[in-house]
C-alpha cells in the first residue's frame, strides 16, 4: 500500500547530534544519522537510547538545531540500531533545509494550508 506524504522526502546520510531524556529519565547526547529527510522531519538511525513515542528530543546538524517529537521507533536489529521517526515542532527552523532540493525548499516557503497553518476568519452564517 502506497503511503501518501504531505511533503516530499530526500534520501540523505547526514551526521547529526541528538540529545534529550531517555525512557528511564536519564539525559543523553549521542551521534546519529538522519535519513529520509523532509522540511518537517526525518528518520534517525543509530539511536542507542530507549525512547518512547511522544518524547521530545533535540537534533543538531552543523550549527543549526531544532526540537522534534518522536513519532515512532523500532529496533532494526542491524548496525542501524534503533530507528526513530521524528517530526519537527511547529515553530522550529529546519536544521537541514539547505540539503533539500529546490522543489522541497519551495514547498517549505509556501506550505499548503493544513492544521499547522494559521486559520482565517469564518464567514459562515448559522441560522437557528
C-alpha positions in Angstrom: 0.0 0.0 0.0 1.5 3.3 -1.0 1.7 5.9 1.7 0.7 9.5 0.9 3.0 12.1 2.3 2.2 15.8 2.9 5.7 16.8 1.6 8.5 15.4 -0.5 11.4 13.4 1.1 15.1 13.4 0.3 17.3 10.4 0.9 20.4 11.5 2.8 23.1 10.4 5.2 23.5 13.4 7.5 25.7 13.2 10.6 23.6 14.7 13.4 23.8 15.2 17.2 20.8 14.0 19.2 20.0 14.9 22.8 17.2 14.5 25.3 15.9 12.4 28.1 15.5 8.7 27.6 12.7 6.4 28.7 14.5 5.9 32.1 14.7 9.6 32.7 18.4 9.9 32.1 19.9 12.7 30.0 21.7 11.6 26.8 23.7 13.1 24.0 24.8 10.9 21.0 25.7 11.0 17.3 23.2 9.5 14.8 22.4 9.6 11.1 19.4 11.5 9.6 17.9 9.7 6.6 14.8 10.2 4.6 14.7 13.9 5.5 12.0 16.5 4.8 11.3 20.1 5.9 9.4 18.8 9.0 11.0 15.5 9.9 13.5 12.7 9.4 14.3 9.1 10.1 17.1 9.0 12.6 19.3 5.8 12.5 21.8 4.6 15.0 19.9 5.7 18.2 21.2 3.8 21.2 18.8 5.2 23.8 15.4 3.8 24.6 12.9 6.4 23.7 9.1 6.5 23.7 6.6 7.7 21.2 5.8 11.4 22.0 9.2 12.1 23.6 10.8 15.5 22.7 14.4 15.4 21.6 16.8 17.9 20.1 18.6 17.4 16.8 21.6 19.4 15.6 23.0 19.4 12.1 26.1 21.6 11.7 25.4 24.8 13.7 21.6 24.5 13.3 19.4 22.8 15.8 15.7 22.1 16.3 13.3 20.3 18.7 11.4 17.2 17.4 8.7 14.8 18.7 9.2 11.1 18.3 6.5 9.7 16.0 7.5 6.0 16.0 10.5 3.9 16.6 11.8 0.4 16.0 14.8 -1.7 16.8 16.3 -2.5 13.4 18.3 -5.5 14.6 21.2 -4.2 12.5 24.0 -1.7 12.8 21.4 1.0 12.3 20.4 0.2 15.9 17.1 1.9 16.8 15.4 3.8 14.0 13.4 6.8 15.2 10.9 8.8 13.0 10.7 12.4 14.2 8.5 15.4 13.4 9.8 19.0 13.9 7.9 21.2 16.4 5.9 23.9 14.7 7.9 27.0 15.4 11.4 25.4 14.9 13.6 26.1 11.8 14.5 23.0 9.8 18.2 22.3 10.5 19.0 20.6 7.1 16.9 22.9 4.9 19.9 23.6 2.7 20.3 19.9 1.9 16.8 19.6 0.5 16.1 20.1 -3.2 14.8 23.3 -4.7 11.3 21.9 -5.1 11.2 20.9 -1.4 12.5 24.3 -0.3 9.8 26.0 -2.4 7.2 23.9 -0.7 8.5 24.9 2.7 8.5 28.6 1.7 4.8 28.3 0.7 3.2 25.4 2.7 -0.2 24.2 1.8 -2.9 25.1 4.3 -3.3 22.5 7.0 -3.5 22.0 10.7 -0.2 23.8 11.3 -1.3 26.9 9.3 -3.0 29.9 10.9 -6.7 29.8 10.4 -8.6 32.6 8.7 -11.9 34.1 9.8 -15.0 32.0 9.3 -17.7 33.7 7.2 -20.4 31.1 7.6 -23.8 32.1 9.0 -25.5 29.8 11.4 -29.3 30.3 11.3 -31.3 28.8 14.1 
